[in-house]
C-alpha cells in the first residue's frame, strides 16, 4: 500500500504542481493564488482509502436511489424546465427525462452539490502516489476553469474526489463538455441550471447518444429460459430475443425494431430482467456501474410517467465482504473456472465463472452468487481438503 503524503511531502508536491500548471499555460496569478492556499486534507485521504465493508445488493442500491420522492421531484423538474429541456433536446438529441434523471441521481436536482474544497481535494489526491498522474491532470484542469473565469476558486466546492456542479463533472469533463447555454459569458455548472443541464446533454451526445432510441426496458423471461447469453453479455437482435420467448414486462411481444440488446439480471433470475440497448452503454460511459445505469434508465422512465418495476429486486440477496469475494474467486480458479484476477469485485469475468460453475452443478446459470452457489463452492472446498 503506497504511503499517503505528509505535510512535508505535500509542500513539495505543491511546488511541483505550480511548475506543471505554469507549463500548461495557467496564469501565474491563478497558480499562485490558488496553490498557495491549498491544504492537505486528511478527510479526503480517509474517504479515498475507505472501502465499503460489504457489497451492495441491487435492491440496496436501486431502492435508495429510485424513490417515490425522487420520482415526484423529477416530474416537477421536468414540468418546471420543459422549455429549456426541449431546447437542449434539439441541440443534443437527449430527451428531457434522461437529463432530469442524471440531475436527480447526481445532486438530488441541485439540492446538494458537495461541500469539499475542490483544490484541496485534488491537490491531496494528486500528491498521493496511488493515482497521482490522473489527479494532477484534474487539478490543472480545475485551475484552467478558474483561470477562464467560469468559477471563482472560493466557489469551487464539490465531492471529496473532485466532482462538482449540478451534474458532478470532474474538471477535465468540465473543460471538454461544459457550455454557456444561458449566454452570460461563463460556463457555470454551479449556479446556472441551463448551463448544467445542457452540458450534461452535450456530454451524452459526445459519448454517442442515439436519438429516438430508449435505454432499454424491463422484460419477462419464459419458463425454462436458457441463461447462457447472460453470462457472456451477448448482444442479440430484438427478434432473436422474441424467438427465445422474451416479452416485455407485461407479457406483450417485444417490438420488431432492428435493435441489438443485452440481457441483464442484476439480482439473478429471482429479480428483474432487463434488455439494454446502445444508449445504456452511453450511460455507462458516464458511470461504469451497471446498477447506476439501470437506476438512471428506470428513473427516466418513471419521470416520464411509467410505473414501478413489475418484478422488484429481492431484498434477501447476499452481501459479501471484499475478503469473502476474493475467497470465492480463488475457489473458482482452483476448480478451473477462471474469474480473472481475484480482486473482491463481482465483475463480468467472475459472473461468467459463476455461470459455468452453476451449469456444471445443474443450477440455473444466471451468473449470480446466491446461497446455493456459495454452499456448493464450500462443499467442493471441503471435499478437496
SVG drawing of the C-alpha trace seen along z (x, -y; Angstrom):
<svg xmlns="http://www.w3.org/2000/svg" viewBox="-49 -38 58 73">
<polyline fill="none" stroke="black" stroke-width="0.4" points="0.0,0.0 1.6,-3.3 2.3,-5.7 0.0,-8.7 1.6,-12.2 2.5,-14.0 2.9,-17.8 6.5,-17.9 5.7,-15.8 2.6,-17.9 4.6,-21.1 7.0,-19.6 4.1,-18.5 2.6,-22.0 5.9,-23.2 5.7,-20.5 2.1,-21.4 2.9,-25.0 5.6,-24.1 3.2,-21.8 0.3,-24.3 2.5,-27.1 3.8,-24.7 0.1,-24.1 -0.4,-27.9 -2.3,-28.6 -1.7,-32.2 0.8,-32.8 -1.8,-34.8 -4.2,-31.8 -1.4,-29.3 0.0,-31.2 -3.3,-32.5 -4.9,-29.0 -2.0,-26.7 -0.6,-29.0 -3.8,-28.3 -4.4,-24.6 -4.2,-22.3 -3.6,-18.6 -6.9,-17.0 -6.8,-14.0 -10.5,-13.6 -10.1,-13.2 -7.4,-10.5 -9.6,-8.7 -12.5,-8.7 -10.2,-7.6 -8.9,-4.6 -12.3,-3.7 -13.9,-0.7 -17.4,0.5 -17.3,3.5 -19.9,5.3 -21.0,5.2 -24.3,3.5 -27.1,5.7 -29.1,4.4 -32.0,3.9 -29.8,1.9 -28.6,-0.4 -31.7,-0.7 -34.3,-1.3 -32.2,-4.1 -31.9,-5.9 -35.2,-5.4 -37.6,-6.5 -41.2,-7.9 -39.9,-11.2 -37.3,-11.4 -39.8,-10.4 -42.2,-13.1 -39.5,-15.8 -38.2,-14.6 -41.7,-15.1 -41.9,-18.5 -38.5,-19.4 -39.5,-18.1 -42.5,-20.3 -40.7,-23.3 -37.9,-23.2 -39.7,-21.8 -38.9,-24.7 -35.2,-24.6 -35.0,-20.8 -36.7,-20.8 -34.1,-23.4 -31.4,-21.0 -33.0,-18.1 -32.9,-20.0 -29.2,-20.7 -28.1,-17.4 -30.7,-14.7 -31.0,-13.7 -34.6,-13.5 -35.6,-15.7 -36.4,-12.8 -32.8,-11.5 -31.2,-14.8 -33.5,-15.2 -32.7,-11.6 -29.0,-12.3 -29.6,-15.6 -31.6,-13.7 -29.1,-11.0 -26.0,-13.2 -27.1,-16.0 -30.8,-15.4 -31.8,-18.1 -29.1,-20.6 -30.0,-20.4 -26.6,-19.1 -23.5,-19.9 -20.9,-18.8 -19.0,-20.9 -15.4,-19.9 -12.9,-22.5 -12.1,-21.1 -8.5,-22.5 -7.7,-20.9 -9.2,-17.6 -7.5,-17.4 -4.1,-18.5 -4.3,-16.0 -5.2,-13.1 -2.6,-14.3 0.1,-14.1 -0.9,-10.6 1.2,-8.1 -1.7,-5.8 -3.3,-7.9 -1.0,-10.9 -1.0,-11.3 -4.8,-11.3 -5.5,-13.7 -2.6,-16.1 -4.3,-16.4 -7.6,-17.1 -6.0,-19.7 -4.6,-21.5 -8.0,-21.3 -9.6,-22.9 -7.0,-25.7 -7.8,-26.3 -11.5,-26.6 -10.7,-29.2 -8.4,-31.0 -11.1,-31.2 -13.3,-33.0 -16.0,-30.3 -15.8,-29.6 -14.1,-31.5 -11.7,-29.4 -13.7,-30.0 -16.9,-28.8 -15.3,-25.6 -16.7,-23.1 -18.0,-19.6 -17.3,-15.9 -14.2,-14.6 -12.9,-13.2 -13.3,-16.4 -16.7,-16.1 -18.6,-19.4 -21.6,-21.3 -25.2,-20.3 -24.2,-17.3 -21.0,-16.4 -18.4,-16.8 -14.8,-16.2 -12.7,-19.2 -11.5,-17.5 -15.1,-16.8 -16.0,-20.4 -13.3,-21.7 -14.3,-19.5 -18.1,-19.5 -19.4,-22.4 -21.2,-25.0 -22.5,-28.5 -26.1,-27.8 -27.6,-30.9 -25.3,-33.3 -23.8,-35.1 -20.2,-34.5 -19.4,-31.9 -19.8,-28.1 -21.2,-27.9 -22.3,-24.4 -22.7,-25.6 -25.3,-28.3 -26.8,-28.0 -29.3,-25.3 -29.3,-25.9 -25.5,-25.5 -25.5,-22.4 -28.3,-20.5 -27.1,-21.5 -23.6,-20.4 -24.9,-17.0 -26.7,-16.8 -23.6,-17.6 -21.5,-15.1 -24.0,-12.3 -24.1,-13.4 -20.3,-13.2 -20.5,-9.7 -22.7,-8.6 -26.3,-9.1 -28.7,-7.8 -31.8,-10.0 -35.0,-8.0 -33.6,-5.0 -34.5,-4.3 -32.0,-3.0 -33.7,0.5 -36.7,2.0 -37.8,4.4 -38.7,7.8 -40.2,11.1 -38.4,14.4 -40.2,17.6 -40.2,20.8 -37.1,22.9 -35.1,20.0 -31.5,20.7 -29.4,18.2 -26.2,18.8 -26.4,15.4 -26.5,13.6 -23.0,14.5 -21.4,13.6 -23.4,10.3 -24.2,11.3 -26.0,8.7 -28.8,10.2 -31.4,8.6 -34.8,8.0 -36.2,10.5 -33.9,13.2 -35.0,12.4 -38.6,12.7 -37.8,16.2 -36.4,17.1 -39.7,16.3 -38.7,13.0 -41.6,10.5 -42.0,7.0 -42.6,6.7 -46.4,7.1 -46.2,10.2 -46.6,8.4 -44.4,9.2 -41.2,7.2 -41.1,4.6 -39.8,5.7 -37.3,2.9 -33.8,3.7 -32.1,3.1 -29.4,5.1 -30.0,5.8 -28.1,7.3 -30.0,9.2 -29.0,8.2 -30.1,9.8 -28.6,7.5 -30.2,9.7 -30.1,13.0 -33.1,15.0 -35.2,14.1 -35.0,10.4 -36.0,8.1 -34.7,8.8 -33.7,6.0 -32.9,5.8 -30.5,2.9 -29.7,1.0 -26.8,-1.1 -27.9,-4.1 -27.4,-2.1 -23.7,-1.8 -23.7,-5.6 -25.0,-5.9 -22.2,-3.5 -19.8,-6.0 -20.9,-8.5 -20.6,-6.0 -19.2,-2.5 -21.7,-0.9 -24.4,1.3 -26.5,0.6 -26.1,-3.2 -27.1,-2.9 -30.2,-0.8 -31.2,-3.4 -30.8,-6.3 -32.8,-4.4 -35.6,-3.4 -35.8,-6.8 -36.0,-8.5 -38.9,-6.2 -40.7,-6.9 -40.2,-10.7 -41.8,-10.4 -44.8,-8.7 -44.0,-5.0 -44.8,-2.8 -42.7,-0.7 -40.8,2.4 -43.1,5.3 -40.6,7.6 -38.9,5.8 -35.4,6.8 -35.3,9.3 -34.5,7.9 -32.7,11.0 -29.8,11.1 -26.4,12.0 -23.9,9.3 -20.2,10.1 -17.1,8.5 -14.2,7.9 -12.3,10.7 -15.2,13.1 -15.4,12.3 -11.6,12.9 -12.0,16.2 -14.9,17.2 -12.8,16.0 -9.8,18.1 -12.0,21.1 -13.5,20.8 -10.0,20.5 -8.8,23.6 -11.8,25.5 -10.9,24.4 -13.4,21.6 -11.3,18.6 -12.7,15.5 -9.9,13.2 -7.5,11.7 -9.0,12.1 -9.9,8.5 -13.0,8.8 -15.3,7.4 -18.2,9.0 -17.2,8.1 -18.0,9.8 -15.2,12.4 -16.4,13.5 -20.0,13.7 -19.0,15.8 -17.1,18.1 -20.0,18.5 -22.3,19.2 -20.1,22.0 -19.9,23.5 -23.7,23.3 -24.2,25.1 -21.9,27.9 -23.8,28.2 -27.1,28.4 -28.2,24.9 -29.8,22.0 -26.7,20.5 -27.5,16.8 -24.0,15.9 -25.4,14.6 -23.8,15.5 -26.6,16.8 -26.7,19.0 -26.8,22.3 -23.8,21.4 -21.9,20.4 -22.9,23.7 -21.8,25.8 -18.5,24.0 -17.9,24.5 -18.8,28.2 -16.3,28.7 -13.7,27.0 -14.4,29.5 -14.2,32.4 -10.7,31.4 -9.4,30.9"/>
</svg>
